[in-house]
Amino acid sequence: MNRLAAVVLVSVVWSVPLLGQNRDRSLERIRVALEQPRLITGDGTPVEAVQPKTLGIFTLQQPTLPGEVIRVSVPIGELVSRAFKGSAAAYRRRQVAAARRDVEAELERMKQRQPPPRE
């Protein structure tokens, strides 16, 4: 028991100066660089310099994760908002057309109620 307490005390005393030291960031930078390699296209330009290409509603982007060959993005928010705006515009057009029909029908009724002009 005394030996265990002594070992714990010695390990705590030795680890205190180590906790005050800064970690070596160069190893961390190397590890991150190896995890995310810089991709180069056929003409030698880095992939970061290549602009994404748009094919209709799809956008072809550079791969970001290891093992990816191609990354395709679809603007879901834009498509949904376009659909709702189109639906709202169609509803508004139907309301305007219905109001126009109502007004025209009322004008016809008023014309029919008026007495014929006197000569």
Stockholm file with secondary structure:
# STOCKHOLM 1.0

chainA/1-119         MNRLAAVVLVSVVWSVPLLGQNRDRSLERIRVALEQPRLITGDGTPVEAVQPKTLGIFTLQQPTLPGEVIRVSVPIGELVSRAFKGSAAAYRRRQVAAARRDVEAELERMKQRQPPPRE
#=GR chainA/1-119 SS CHHHHHHHHHHHHHHHHHHHSCCCHHHHHHHHHHHSCCCBCTTSCBGGGSCCEEETTEEEECCCSTTCSCEEECCHHHHHHHHHHHHHHHHHHHHHHHHHHHHHHHHHHHHHHSCCCCC
#=GC SS_cons         CHHHHHHHHHHHHHHHHHHHSCCCHHHHHHHHHHHSCCCBCTTSCBGGGSCCEEETTEEEECCCSTTCSCEEECCHHHHHHHHHHHHHHHHHHHHHHHHHHHHHHHHHHHHHHSCCCCC
//
